[in-house]
């Protein structure tokens, strides 16, 4: 009776009674807040990521993990199929009215978390933000700088107007849509406040895991929750797979570990071609590396086939360009570089870097290669060091976590680094990676490479809408990059997924995204 008085007429209780009930109330509140009920295992898909996504706000999601996460919680005008081809998602129709006018019709079935339909006004607000101030250095905004005007024709239809033709623009319509009130507001830091129009929303976001829950009533779907464990250590990810504590680890185990998994009956392995290219990059402000003969020598000194066979166990194909051979823009004339250490030595001599010491046994010079702590990248880095040592280059390895690594290469604080381009769709990746206008923070030209011939080709290719003429321009782009070597392209790695045997119908996407999780099914009686 006194508890009621505490809630409604507290002045009637004695102080000792008041204290007891206040303490009890506080304890109940604390316990209810700290004990989050775990979702049923048979409705939860569990996977592990090496790195945490940076943000759930799609306007600022430039890292791959944030984009993969956004694929679940946001809807976008277009999305991609498992083979990397584009398909309409929020948009029901996309058509060019003329070379500078794009008209988009929306589906009427898409809704935000609060059940409000997604309208053309919402789409406009998001792309007005992305268009932004032309002087804004954000890489995403620089992509949309040719967009000059957005006109809403009806709740389901709008038009984009451009200052110039842009043949690659439609492939950039994969950014998630926020409601107008959020799109016009500040960056959303709290992920649980993000109003998405995808099938899932953020349920929990901690330093150890992220949990998503399905927003709409879809009892026919086995997956109602997606739980992403953030596990940096590769051996811990492997152990969790073996113990059936995870349903999926994708592309974050080394190939030696994959061979060991074949003995576990509770696991199965899938592999697929991937939209990725491994490369070795150079800092062009460095006095040694700006010499083209040095870069050519390094390319000849690398035995790509040996590395692919021994480190990737054949799960890779040689790379001649950043594009995969399946791309319609791939230049068939270009071939990957054969291993030729004697030619490498001769080029280094011609560049003015002979072997040193009284008996010409000492290295010509030393270089530092920065890499991440990812075990596979680290193994590759040491293999590169061993091979460059054979031609007289002392390559020193420095590994660091992803955040510090990216900060250093963006600032130009790296002579050389090895990394993978992942998930790119079109040839415009060349402009983003090598244009003089794409030096960070405007893009990803982290090596500060600059060539007026390449800049002109890239700008011409960007505005060309005729496929044949555009293809010829990108052929020239690839040939020039092959000649000047701002990157040494190494190989295209195949993707793999290690799954718990209870998971059915999972499909690997070539760009690395995890969209098929939403539609997998679980075998009965295999939830442990």
C-alpha positions in Angstrom: 0.0 0.0 0.0 2.9 2.3 0.8 4.4 1.6 -2.7 1.3 3.2 -4.2 1.7 6.1 -1.9 5.4 6.5 -3.0 4.3 6.7 -6.6 1.3 8.9 -6.2 1.4 10.5 -2.7 5.0 10.1 -1.4 4.5 12.5 1.5 2.3 9.9 3.3 5.2 7.4 3.6 7.8 7.3 6.4 11.3 8.1 5.4 12.6 4.6 6.0 9.9 3.1 3.9 10.6 5.6 1.2 14.3 4.7 1.1 13.6 1.0 0.8 11.2 1.5 -2.1 13.4 4.0 -3.9 16.4 1.6 -3.6 14.2 -1.3 -4.9 13.0 0.9 -7.8 16.5 1.8 -8.7 17.7 -1.9 -8.6 14.8 -3.0 -10.8 15.6 -0.2 -13.3 19.3 -1.2 -13.4 18.6 -4.9 -13.7 16.0 -4.4 -16.5 18.4 -2.2 -18.4 21.4 -4.5 -18.0 19.8 -7.8 -18.8 18.9 -7.8 -22.5 16.9 -10.8 -23.5 18.8 -12.8 -26.1 16.8 -13.5 -29.3 15.9 -17.1 -30.0 18.9 -18.9 -31.6 16.7 -20.5 -34.3 15.7 -17.0 -35.5 19.2 -15.4 -35.3 21.9 -15.4 -37.9 25.4 -15.0 -36.2 28.5 -13.8 -38.1 31.9 -12.2 -37.2 33.6 -9.2 -38.6 37.2 -8.2 -38.1 36.5 -4.5 -38.0 33.5 -2.5 -36.7 31.5 -0.3 -39.1 32.1 3.4 -38.5 28.5 4.7 -38.7 24.9 3.8 -39.6 24.2 7.2 -41.2 24.5 6.4 -45.0 25.5 9.9 -45.9 28.9 9.3 -44.2 29.3 5.6 -44.8 32.5 5.4 -46.9 34.1 2.3 -45.3 33.0 -1.2 -46.6 31.7 -2.5 -43.3 29.4 0.5 -42.9 28.1 0.0 -46.4 27.5 -3.7 -45.8 25.6 -2.9 -42.7 23.6 -0.2 -44.5 22.5 -2.8 -47.0 20.2 -4.3 -44.2 18.9 -1.1 -42.6 18.5 1.2 -45.6 16.9 1.1 -49.0 18.6 2.7 -51.9 17.5 3.6 -55.4 19.4 0.7 -56.9 21.2 -2.3 -55.4 23.3 -5.1 -56.9 22.8 -8.8 -57.7 25.3 -11.5 -56.7 27.2 -11.1 -59.9 27.7 -7.4 -59.4 25.1 -6.2 -61.8 22.8 -3.3 -60.9 19.1 -3.7 -60.3 16.3 -1.4 -59.2 15.4 -1.4 -55.5 13.6 1.7 -54.3 13.4 2.9 -57.9 10.8 1.1 -60.1 12.1 2.9 -63.2 15.2 4.8 -64.1 15.4 6.5 -67.6 17.4 9.2 -69.3 15.2 11.9 -70.7 18.3 13.3 -72.5 22.0 13.1 -71.8 21.7 15.6 -68.9 18.4 14.7 -67.4 17.6 11.5 -65.4 14.0 10.6 -64.4 13.4 8.2 -61.5 10.0 6.7 -60.5 9.8 5.2 -57.0 8.1 2.1 -55.7 5.1 3.0 -53.4 5.7 0.0 -51.1 8.9 1.1 -49.3 8.5 2.5 -45.8 10.7 4.0 -43.1 10.8 2.5 -39.5 7.9 4.7 -38.5 5.7 3.2 -41.3 5.8 6.4 -43.4 6.2 5.8 -47.1 9.4 6.9 -48.8 8.6 9.8 -51.2 10.4 11.7 -53.8 10.9 14.6 -51.3 12.9 12.2 -49.1 15.1 11.1 -52.0 15.6 14.8 -53.1 16.7 15.7 -49.5 19.3 13.0 -49.4 20.8 13.8 -52.8 20.7 17.6 -52.1 22.9 16.8 -49.1 25.2 14.6 -51.2 25.3 17.3 -53.9 26.1 19.8 -51.2 28.7 22.5 -51.6 31.0 21.9 -54.6 33.9 23.0 -52.4 33.1 20.3 -49.8 36.0 17.8 -49.8 34.0 14.8 -48.8 34.7 12.0 -51.3 31.0 11.1 -51.6 30.0 14.7 -52.3 32.7 15.1 -55.0 31.0 12.2 -56.9 27.7 14.1 -57.1 29.2 17.5 -58.0 27.9 17.5 -61.6 24.3 17.2 -60.2 23.0 20.8 -60.5 19.2 20.5 -59.8 16.7 18.0 -58.4 13.0 18.5 -59.3 10.1 16.6 -57.6 7.4 15.9 -60.1 5.1 13.9 -57.8 5.3 11.9 -54.6 6.7 9.0 -56.7 8.7 10.8 -59.4 11.6 13.2 -59.6 14.3 14.3 -62.1 18.0 14.9 -61.7 19.6 17.6 -63.9 23.4 17.6 -64.7 25.9 20.2 -65.8 27.3 17.6 -68.2 26.6 14.1 -69.4 27.7 11.5 -66.8 27.7 7.9 -68.2 28.6 6.3 -64.8 26.1 8.2 -62.6 23.4 5.5 -62.2 25.9 3.1 -60.6 26.3 5.7 -57.8 22.6 5.5 -56.8 23.2 2.8 -54.2 23.4 5.1 -51.2 20.8 4.5 -48.5 17.8 6.9 -48.1 16.9 8.7 -44.9 13.6 10.5 -44.2 13.7 14.2 -45.2 13.9 15.5 -41.7 17.1 13.4 -41.0 18.7 14.0 -44.4 18.5 17.7 -43.8 19.9 17.4 -40.2 23.3 16.8 -38.6 25.3 13.6 -38.7 23.4 10.9 -36.8 25.8 9.5 -34.2 23.4 7.2 -32.3 22.8 4.3 -34.7 19.5 3.4 -32.9 18.1 6.8 -34.0 18.7 6.2 -37.7 15.4 5.8 -39.6 16.0 3.4 -42.4 13.7 1.9 -45.0 15.4 -1.5 -45.2 14.1 -4.7 -43.6 16.2 -4.4 -40.4 16.9 -1.8 -37.8 19.6 -1.5 -35.1 18.6 -3.3 -31.9 22.0 -3.2 -30.1 25.3 -1.6 -30.8 28.1 -2.2 -28.4 31.9 -2.5 -28.5 31.6 -6.3 -28.8 28.6 -6.8 -31.2 25.9 -5.2 -33.3 22.4 -6.7 -33.4 19.8 -6.0 -36.0 16.1 -7.0 -35.8 13.6 -7.3 -38.6 11.2 -4.4 -38.7 8.3 -5.8 -40.5 6.1 -8.8 -39.7 7.6 -11.5 -41.9 7.0 -14.8 -40.1 7.9 -16.8 -43.2 11.5 -15.6 -42.9 13.8 -17.7 -40.7 16.1 -14.8 -40.0 14.5 -12.3 -37.6 17.8 -11.1 -36.0 21.3 -10.6 -37.4 24.0 -10.6 -34.7 27.5 -9.3 -35.8 30.2 -10.2 -33.4 33.3 -7.9 -33.6 36.2 -10.3 -33.4 39.6 -9.0 -34.3 41.6 -12.1 -33.7 41.5 -14.6 -36.6 42.1 -17.7 -34.3 39.1 -16.6 -32.2 36.9 -16.4 -35.2 38.0 -19.9 -36.3 37.3 -21.3 -32.8 33.9 -19.8 -32.7 33.1 -21.4 -36.0 34.3 -24.8 -34.8 32.2 -24.5 -31.7 29.0 -23.5 -33.7 28.9 -20.1 -32.0 28.8 -18.5 -35.5 26.9 -19.1 -38.7 29.3 -17.3 -41.0 32.8 -15.9 -41.4 33.4 -14.5 -44.9 36.8 -13.5 -46.4 38.6 -13.1 -43.0 40.5 -16.4 -42.5 43.8 -17.3 -44.2 43.8 -20.1 -46.7 45.8 -22.5 -44.5 43.0 -22.4 -41.9 40.4 -23.1 -44.6 42.1 -26.5 -45.3 41.8 -27.4 -41.6 38.0 -26.8 -41.6 37.3 -29.7 -44.0 37.4 -32.1 -41.1 34.6 -30.4 -39.2 31.2 -31.8 -40.1 29.3 -28.8 -38.7 30.9 -26.5 -41.2 30.7 -26.0 -45.0 32.8 -23.9 -47.4 31.6 -21.9 -50.4 33.7 -19.9 -52.8 33.1 -17.5 -55.6 34.8 -15.0 -57.9 35.2 -11.6 -56.2 35.1 -8.0 -57.3 38.4 -7.2 -55.7 42.0 -6.4 -56.9 45.1 -6.7 -54.7 47.7 -4.0 -55.5 51.0 -2.6 -54.4 50.9 1.3 -54.3 53.6 3.9 -54.4 54.1 7.4 -53.0 55.0 9.7 -55.9 56.5 12.3 -53.7 59.2 9.9 -52.7 62.6 10.5 -54.5 63.2 6.9 -55.2 59.7 5.7 -56.1 59.0 8.6 -58.5 61.5 6.9 -60.8 59.5 4.8 -63.3 62.3 2.3 -63.8 62.3 1.6 -60.1 58.5 0.8 -60.2 59.0 -1.3 -63.3 61.8 -3.2 -61.6 59.6 -3.9 -58.5 56.9 -5.3 -60.8 59.3 -7.7 -62.6 60.7 -8.8 -59.2 57.4 -10.2 -58.0 56.6 -13.8 -58.7 52.8 -13.5 -58.7 52.2 -17.1 -59.5 54.3 -18.4 -56.7 52.5 -16.2 -54.2 49.1 -17.2 -55.5 50.0 -20.9 -55.3 51.5 -20.9 -51.9 49.5 -18.2 -50.0 46.1 -18.4 -51.8 46.4 -22.1 -52.8 45.1 -21.2 -56.3 42.2 -19.1 -55.0 43.2 -16.1 -57.1 43.8 -15.1 -60.7 46.5 -12.8 -62.0 45.5 -9.1 -62.4 46.6 -7.0 -65.4 44.3 -4.0 -64.6 42.2 -2.9 -61.7 39.1 -4.3 -63.6 38.3 -8.0 -63.7 38.4 -9.8 -67.0 34.6 -10.2 -66.9 34.1 -6.4 -67.0 32.9 -5.0 -70.4 35.5 -2.3 -70.0 38.4 -4.7 -69.5 41.3 -4.1 -71.9 42.1 -7.4 -73.5 45.4 -6.2 -74.8 47.0 -5.9 -71.4 48.8 -8.9 -69.9 50.0 -9.6 -66.4 53.7 -9.1 -65.8 55.9 -12.2 -65.9 58.5 -12.8 -63.1 61.8 -11.6 -64.5 64.4 -10.8 -61.7 67.2 -10.3 -64.2 65.3 -7.6 -66.0 64.5 -6.0 -62.6 68.2 -5.8 -61.7 69.0 -4.3 -65.1 66.3 -1.6 -64.7 67.6 -0.7 -61.2 71.1 -0.4 -62.5 69.8 1.9 -65.3 67.9 4.0 -62.8 71.1 4.8 -61.0 70.8 2.4 -58.1 73.7 -0.2 -58.3 74.4 -2.8 -55.6 76.6 -1.3 -52.8 79.5 -2.4 -50.8 83.0 -3.5 -51.7 81.8 -6.7 -53.2 78.4 -5.3 -54.4 76.5 -7.5 -51.9 74.8 -4.7 -49.9 71.2 -3.5 -50.8 70.8 -0.8 -53.4 68.4 1.1 -51.1 65.8 0.5 -48.4 62.1 1.1 -48.6 59.3 0.8 -46.1 56.0 -1.1 -46.8 53.1 -0.3 -44.6 50.4 -2.9 -44.2 47.5 -3.8 -41.9 47.5 -6.4 -39.2 45.3 -8.7 -41.3 47.2 -12.0 -41.3 46.9 -12.6 -45.1 48.1 -9.0 -45.9 51.0 -9.5 -43.5 52.0 -12.8 -45.1 51.8 -11.3 -48.6 54.0 -8.3 -47.4 56.7 -10.6 -46.1 56.6 -12.6 -49.4 57.1 -9.3 -51.3 60.0 -8.4 -49.1 61.7 -11.7 -49.7 61.4 -11.4 -53.5 62.5 -7.7 -53.6 65.5 -8.7 -51.5 66.6 -11.0 -54.4 67.1 -8.0 -56.6 68.8 -5.8 -54.0 65.9 -3.9 -52.4 65.7 -4.0 -48.6 61.9 -3.9 -48.0 61.1 -3.2 -44.4 57.6 -4.1 -43.1 55.5 -2.0 -40.7 52.1 -3.4 -39.8 49.4 -1.4 -38.0 45.7 -1.5 -37.2 43.3 -0.4 -40.0 42.6 3.1 -38.6 46.2 4.1 -38.2 47.1 2.5 -41.6 44.4 4.4 -43.5 45.3 7.7 -41.7 48.9 7.3 -42.7 48.3 6.5 -46.4 45.7 9.2 -46.7 48.2 11.8 -45.4 50.9 10.5 -47.7 52.9 9.1 -44.8 53.8 5.9 -46.5 56.4 5.0 -49.2 54.6 1.8 -50.3 51.6 -0.1 -49.1 49.6 -3.2 -50.1 45.8 -3.4 -50.0 42.8 -4.6 -51.9 40.2 -2.6 -53.8 36.9 -4.3 -53.0 33.3 -4.1 -54.4 33.9 -1.5 -57.2 31.4 -1.9 -60.1 32.5 0.4 -63.0 35.6 1.8 -64.6 35.1 5.1 -62.9 37.2 3.6 -60.1 40.2 4.8 -62.2 39.2 8.4 -61.7 38.6 7.9 -58.0 42.0 6.3 -57.5 44.3 8.1 -60.0 42.9 11.5 -61.0 44.8 14.6 -59.9 41.5 15.8 -58.5 41.1 12.7 -56.3 44.0 13.4 -53.8 42.6 12.9 -50.3 40.3 14.1 -48.9 38.7 14.5 -52.4 39.2 10.9 -53.4 41.6 7.9 -53.0 44.7 9.0 -55.0 46.8 8.4 -51.9 50.0 8.2 -53.8 49.7 11.7 -55.2 50.1 10.5 -58.8 49.5 13.2 -61.4 49.4 12.9 -65.1 47.6 15.5 -67.3 47.1 12.9 -70.1 45.3 10.6 -67.7 43.2 13.5 -66.2 42.0 14.4 -69.7 41.1 10.8 -70.6 39.2 10.3 -67.3 37.2 13.5 -67.7 36.3 12.6 -71.3 35.3 9.0 -70.3 33.2 10.3 -67.4 30.9 12.4 -69.7 30.8 9.9 -72.6 27.5 8.0 -72.8 28.1 6.0 -76.0 29.5 2.6 -74.9 31.9 2.0 -77.8 33.5 5.5 -77.5 33.6 5.2 -73.7 35.2 1.7 -74.0 38.0 3.1 -76.2 38.7 5.9 -73.7 39.0 3.5 -70.8 41.2 1.2 -72.9 43.6 4.2 -73.2 43.2 4.9 -69.4 44.3 1.3 -68.6 47.2 1.4 -71.0 48.5 4.6 -69.5 48.2 3.3 -66.0 49.9 0.1 -67.1 52.8 2.2 -68.4 53.2 4.6 -65.5 52.5 2.1 -62.7 51.0 4.2 -59.9 49.9 0.7 -58.7 51.3 -2.7 -59.4 48.2 -4.9 -59.9 48.8 -8.3 -58.4 45.8 -10.6 -58.4 42.0 -10.9 -58.0 41.3 -13.0 -55.0 38.3 -15.4 -54.9 35.8 -14.9 -52.1 35.0 -17.6 -49.6 32.4 -18.1 -46.9 32.6 -20.6 -44.1 29.1 -21.5 -42.9 27.5 -23.5 -40.1 25.8 -26.6 -41.6 22.4 -25.4 -40.3 22.4 -22.5 -42.9 20.8 -23.1 -46.3 20.5 -21.0 -49.4 23.3 -18.6 -48.7 24.8 -17.0 -51.8 28.1 -15.1 -52.0 27.9 -11.7 -53.6 30.9 -10.8 -55.8 31.2 -7.3 -54.2 31.4 -8.8 -50.7 28.0 -7.6 -49.5 26.0 -10.0 -47.3 22.5 -9.3 -48.6 21.6 -13.0 -48.9 21.6 -13.4 -45.1 18.1 -11.9 -45.0 16.7 -14.8 -47.0 18.6 -17.9 -45.7 16.8 -20.7 -44.0 17.9 -22.9 -41.1 17.8 -26.6 -41.0 15.6 -27.9 -38.1 17.3 -29.4 -35.0 20.7 -27.9 -35.8 20.7 -24.8 -33.7 23.7 -25.6 -31.6 
